[in-house]
Amino acid sequence: MATEQFEHATFYLTRQQVNDIKELAKKNQISRSALVRMIIREYLAKQDENKG
């Protein structure tokens, strides 16, 4: 399985955000870690767009 590298970053989530991620993962039958990676990718992409 191929892995993607991310720069080390710390993201702080509220308890509600964690619960939302758990619910979304369950609803979409995807692992929580995969869902978090998707969220981070989207966040970083938006940051790049704002810089450009």
C-alpha positions as CSV (number, residue, x, y, z in Angstrom):
1,M,0.0,0.0,0.0
2,A,1.4,3.4,-1.0
3,T,1.6,6.0,1.7
4,E,1.6,9.8,1.4
5,Q,4.0,12.0,3.4
6,F,2.7,15.0,5.2
7,E,4.8,17.6,7.0
8,H,4.4,17.3,10.7
9,A,1.5,19.5,11.8
10,T,-0.6,19.7,14.9
11,F,-4.3,20.2,14.6
12,Y,-6.4,20.7,17.7
13,L,-10.0,19.5,17.4
14,T,-12.9,20.2,19.7
15,R,-14.8,17.2,21.2
16,Q,-17.7,18.0,18.9
17,Q,-15.4,17.9,15.8
18,V,-14.1,14.5,16.9
19,N,-17.6,13.3,17.4
20,D,-18.6,14.6,13.9
21,I,-15.6,12.8,12.4
22,K,-16.6,9.6,14.1
23,E,-20.2,9.9,12.8
24,L,-19.1,10.8,9.3
25,A,-16.7,7.9,9.2
26,K,-19.4,5.5,10.4
27,K,-22.0,6.9,7.9
28,N,-19.6,6.7,4.9
29,Q,-18.0,3.4,6.0
30,I,-14.5,4.9,5.9
31,S,-11.8,4.7,8.6
32,R,-11.5,7.8,10.8
33,S,-7.8,8.1,9.9
34,A,-8.6,8.2,6.2
35,L,-11.3,10.7,6.8
36,V,-9.0,12.9,8.8
37,R,-6.3,12.7,6.0
38,M,-9.0,13.8,3.5
39,I,-10.0,16.8,5.7
40,I,-6.3,17.8,6.2
41,R,-5.6,17.5,2.4
42,E,-8.6,19.8,1.7
43,Y,-7.6,22.3,4.4
44,L,-4.0,22.4,3.0
45,A,-5.3,22.8,-0.6
46,K,-7.4,25.8,0.5
47,Q,-4.4,27.3,2.3
48,D,-2.4,27.0,-0.9
49,E,-5.2,28.7,-2.9
50,N,-5.4,31.6,-0.5
51,K,-1.6,32.1,-0.8
52,G,-1.7,32.0,-4.6
